[in-house]
Amino acid sequence: MYMPAHLLPVLTAARPRNGPGTQDKHVSSTMMKAEMDADTVDYSDHVWRRRLRSIKSVDDLVADVFALLKSTAQLERTVFVYSSDHGYHSGTWSVPYCKMLPYEEDVRIPMFVVAPKTPSGGEQQAPSFGAAKVVDGLVLNIDFAPAFLDLAGAPKSKTDAMDGVSWVPLLKAKHAGEASAQAKTRSDFLIEYWPISQTGVDVQRSSYGTDGWCTDDDVKRSRASCPTIDATVDSVNNTWACLRTLDTSKATTVSEDGNSEENSIFCEFFQGFGGRNQSAPNFHEYYDLNEDKWQLRNGASALPKARFAALTARLQALMSCSGADCRT
């Protein structure tokens, strides 16, 4: 069931303190043209509310699956995993909405796992899982396949060639501290993106005036006709690879909430779709999120040469690795 518009009539998207005032960024020369006008803000909020209402269908689906598994006595041998393939931004960096940028709004994903404490059934008895816990550590999309094989009782040899690692040991941990310690065996990871367009043309979203969006009952300002919203949501040279680091052994700064681990991201941008295989990087960005959690100040040009070289080398290693080499 799709949630009716009148149930969320006034909610607006949360937008951190970032936008056109930040010029030393790749997005400022490709997609971020100017401050969003009132119509664009309204449309960005409208899309966000539509996405929020669509979650009602997901909620209904989960409830139906849960009820079916319970009625067929399968619930105690079922693990529920909720996550996503990417984050999303709704007006940050003056881009009305999308998911193609290397910043926290786009690269962080949720992950919730619901598992029976003592699974039962099947030919192979599954191990008991620990109590409910919040794990402070890094889990990536590449970890899902080895985790699902692990849950199914597959031998470890089946996952040795995979880039990721199973997060099932985190479920088995007796408490959050033990699970978090295991999760911190990984201290950095690779994020990559290639643009939608491979034709040399930026991706525009300019047909919104034809879909009747401003007549919905969740739009705050009435209009005689729906204005067309012109926005660049992806650029042909928005090809990038980033090294995201969270490492307690390399802390150089402390965040305002007392976090003493290195918390940084280092990015290379490329002109063509092929990344380093096609061209050398033509732009770099670096942010220390302990000191700059909104990623407003690009510190790449201020990095010491040795530090810049080390970050570049690590990023290139992760871009070309496979299997166990990606886990070191």
C-alpha positions in Angstrom: 0.0 0.0 0.0 1.3 3.5 -0.9 1.0 6.0 1.9 -1.5 8.8 1.0 0.2 12.2 0.4 -1.9 13.9 3.1 -0.2 11.8 5.8 3.1 13.6 5.2 2.1 17.0 4.1 4.7 19.2 5.7 7.9 17.2 6.2 11.0 18.5 4.4 14.3 16.8 3.7 17.2 17.2 6.1 20.0 19.2 4.5 23.4 19.5 6.2 25.3 22.8 6.0 26.7 22.4 2.5 26.1 24.0 -0.8 27.4 26.6 -3.3 29.6 28.3 -0.8 32.0 25.3 -1.1 33.9 25.9 -4.4 37.0 23.7 -4.1 35.1 20.5 -4.9 34.6 18.6 -8.1 30.9 18.8 -7.9 31.1 22.7 -7.8 32.5 22.7 -11.4 30.2 19.9 -12.8 26.8 19.7 -11.2 26.5 22.3 -8.5 25.6 25.4 -10.5 23.9 27.7 -8.0 21.7 27.8 -4.9 18.5 26.0 -5.5 15.5 28.3 -6.1 12.2 27.9 -4.2 10.7 25.7 -6.9 13.6 23.3 -6.9 13.6 23.1 -3.1 9.9 22.3 -3.2 10.4 19.6 -5.8 13.4 18.1 -3.9 11.1 17.9 -0.8 8.3 16.5 -2.9 10.5 13.6 -4.2 11.8 13.0 -0.6 8.2 12.7 0.7 7.3 10.3 -2.1 10.3 8.1 -1.3 9.3 8.2 2.4 5.7 7.2 1.7 6.9 4.3 -0.5 8.5 2.8 2.5 5.0 1.9 3.7 4.9 -0.7 1.0 8.2 -2.1 2.2 6.9 -2.2 5.7 3.7 -4.1 4.5 5.9 -6.6 2.6 8.1 -7.3 5.6 5.0 -7.8 7.8 3.5 -10.2 5.3 6.7 -12.3 4.9 7.1 -12.4 8.7 3.6 -13.6 9.1 3.9 -16.3 6.4 7.2 -17.6 7.9 5.6 -17.7 11.3 2.5 -19.6 10.1 4.7 -22.2 8.3 7.1 -22.7 11.3 10.0 -21.2 9.3 10.6 -18.1 11.4 13.1 -19.7 13.8 15.4 -20.7 10.9 15.2 -17.4 9.0 17.6 -14.4 9.1 16.2 -11.0 8.0 18.7 -8.6 6.5 17.8 -5.0 5.6 20.3 -2.8 3.8 20.7 -0.8 0.5 23.1 -0.5 -2.4 23.7 3.2 -1.8 22.8 6.3 0.2 20.9 9.3 -1.1 21.0 13.1 -1.1 18.0 15.4 -1.2 19.2 18.9 -1.9 22.7 18.7 -0.4 25.4 20.4 -2.6 22.5 22.1 -4.4 21.7 18.9 -6.3 18.0 18.3 -5.9 18.3 14.6 -5.4 20.3 11.5 -6.5 23.1 9.2 -5.3 26.2 9.8 -7.4 28.5 11.8 -5.1 31.3 10.5 -2.9 30.0 12.2 0.3 28.6 10.7 3.4 24.9 11.2 2.4 25.5 8.9 -0.7 28.0 6.4 0.5 26.7 5.3 3.9 24.0 2.6 4.0 21.8 1.2 6.8 22.2 -2.4 7.9 19.9 -4.2 10.2 20.0 -8.0 10.9 17.2 -9.8 12.7 18.1 -13.4 13.5 16.7 -16.1 15.9 18.9 -16.4 18.9 19.0 -20.2 18.5 18.2 -21.2 14.9 16.7 -24.6 14.5 15.9 -27.0 11.6 17.6 -28.0 8.5 20.2 -30.7 7.9 23.0 -28.6 9.5 22.3 -27.1 12.9 23.2 -23.4 12.8 25.2 -21.9 15.7 23.5 -19.8 18.3 23.5 -16.0 17.7 24.3 -13.6 20.5 22.0 -11.1 22.1 20.8 -7.9 20.4 23.7 -5.5 19.8 24.8 -2.4 17.9 28.1 -3.1 16.2 30.6 -0.3 15.7 32.6 -1.3 12.7 32.8 -1.5 8.9 30.5 -3.9 6.9 30.4 -3.5 3.1 28.1 -4.7 0.3 30.8 -7.1 -0.8 30.4 -8.9 2.6 26.8 -10.1 1.8 27.6 -13.0 -0.4 30.2 -14.6 1.9 27.8 -14.0 4.9 24.8 -15.6 3.1 27.0 -18.7 2.2 28.2 -18.8 5.8 24.6 -18.8 7.1 23.8 -21.6 4.7 26.7 -23.7 6.1 28.9 -23.6 3.0 32.6 -24.4 3.5 35.0 -21.5 3.9 36.7 -22.6 0.6 33.6 -21.3 -1.2 34.3 -17.7 -0.2 38.1 -17.6 -0.2 38.1 -16.0 -3.7 35.6 -13.3 -2.7 36.7 -9.8 -1.9 34.4 -9.5 1.1 34.2 -11.3 4.5 31.3 -12.8 6.3 29.7 -10.8 9.1 28.1 -13.9 10.7 30.8 -13.9 13.4 29.5 -10.5 14.5 26.1 -12.2 15.1 27.6 -14.9 17.1 29.5 -12.5 19.4 28.2 -12.5 23.0 28.1 -8.7 23.3 28.6 -5.5 21.3 32.2 -4.9 22.4 33.3 -8.3 21.1 31.4 -7.8 17.8 32.8 -4.3 17.3 36.4 -5.5 17.9 35.9 -8.2 15.3 34.4 -5.7 12.8 37.4 -3.3 13.2 39.8 -5.8 11.5 39.0 -3.8 8.4 40.2 -0.2 8.6 39.6 1.2 5.1 37.7 0.4 1.9 37.2 1.4 -1.7 34.2 3.3 -3.1 33.9 3.8 -6.9 31.5 5.4 -9.3 31.2 5.6 -13.1 28.6 8.1 -14.5 25.3 7.1 -16.1 26.2 8.8 -19.3 29.0 7.4 -21.5 28.1 9.6 -24.5 29.8 12.8 -23.4 26.6 14.5 -22.3 25.7 15.5 -18.7 22.6 13.8 -17.3 19.8 16.4 -16.9 16.5 16.2 -15.2 14.4 18.8 -16.9 11.0 17.3 -17.6 9.5 17.6 -14.1 7.1 20.3 -15.2 5.0 17.7 -17.1 4.3 15.2 -14.4 1.8 17.3 -12.4 3.9 17.3 -9.3 2.9 20.7 -8.0 -0.8 19.6 -7.9 -0.2 17.0 -5.3 -1.6 17.8 -1.9 1.8 17.6 -0.2 3.2 20.6 -2.0 3.1 23.7 0.2 2.8 26.5 -2.4 0.0 26.3 -5.0 0.7 27.2 -8.6 -1.3 27.8 -11.7 1.0 25.5 -13.6 3.9 23.2 -12.6 7.3 24.9 -13.3 9.9 22.9 -15.1 12.9 22.0 -12.8 16.2 22.0 -14.6 19.0 20.3 -12.8 22.2 18.3 -13.5 22.1 15.2 -11.4 25.2 13.5 -13.0 28.1 14.7 -15.0 30.0 12.9 -17.8 33.2 13.5 -15.9 31.8 12.4 -12.5 34.0 9.3 -12.5 35.7 8.8 -9.2 37.4 6.3 -6.8 37.7 7.0 -3.1 39.6 5.5 -0.1 37.4 5.7 3.0 39.4 5.2 6.2 38.2 4.5 9.8 41.3 3.4 11.8 42.1 3.8 15.5 45.8 3.1 14.9 46.3 6.2 12.7 44.4 8.9 14.6 45.7 12.4 14.0 42.7 14.4 15.1 39.8 14.1 17.6 36.2 14.9 16.6 33.9 17.0 18.7 32.2 13.9 20.1 35.6 12.5 21.2 36.2 10.1 18.3 40.0 9.5 18.2 40.2 7.2 15.1 41.3 8.4 11.7 38.1 9.3 9.9 38.9 10.4 6.4 38.2 10.1 2.7 40.6 10.6 -0.2 39.2 10.7 -3.7 40.5 10.8 -7.3 38.3 12.1 -10.1 38.8 11.2 -13.8 37.7 12.7 -17.1 36.5 9.5 -18.8 34.3 6.6 -18.0 37.3 4.2 -17.8 38.8 5.8 -14.7 42.6 5.1 -14.3 42.4 2.7 -17.2 41.5 5.6 -19.5 43.1 8.7 -18.0 45.1 10.0 -15.1 43.1 11.7 -12.2 42.5 15.3 -12.9 41.1 16.3 -9.5 41.6 15.2 -5.9 39.6 15.7 -2.7 40.5 14.9 0.9 38.4 15.4 4.1 39.3 14.8 7.7 35.8 14.1 9.0 36.9 14.5 12.7 37.5 18.2 12.0 35.2 18.7 9.0 32.2 16.4 9.3 30.2 18.3 6.7 33.0 17.9 4.1 33.2 21.6 3.4 37.0 22.1 3.2 38.9 20.1 0.6 42.3 19.4 2.1 43.9 17.5 -0.7 46.3 20.3 -1.7 47.6 20.7 1.8 48.5 17.0 2.3 52.2 16.3 2.8 53.7 14.6 -0.2 54.4 11.4 1.6 50.9 11.2 2.9 49.4 12.0 -0.5 51.6 9.3 -2.1 50.6 6.7 0.6 46.9 7.4 0.1 47.2 7.2 -3.7 49.1 3.9 -3.4 46.5 2.3 -1.1 43.6 3.5 -3.3 45.3 2.0 -6.4 45.9 -1.3 -4.6 42.2 -1.6 -3.6 41.2 -0.7 -7.2 43.1 -3.6 -8.7 42.9 -6.2 -6.0 40.8 -9.4 -5.8 40.1 -12.0 -3.2 42.3 -12.2 -0.1 44.4 -9.3 -1.4 41.5 -7.0 -0.8 41.3 -8.1 2.9 44.8 -7.0 3.9 
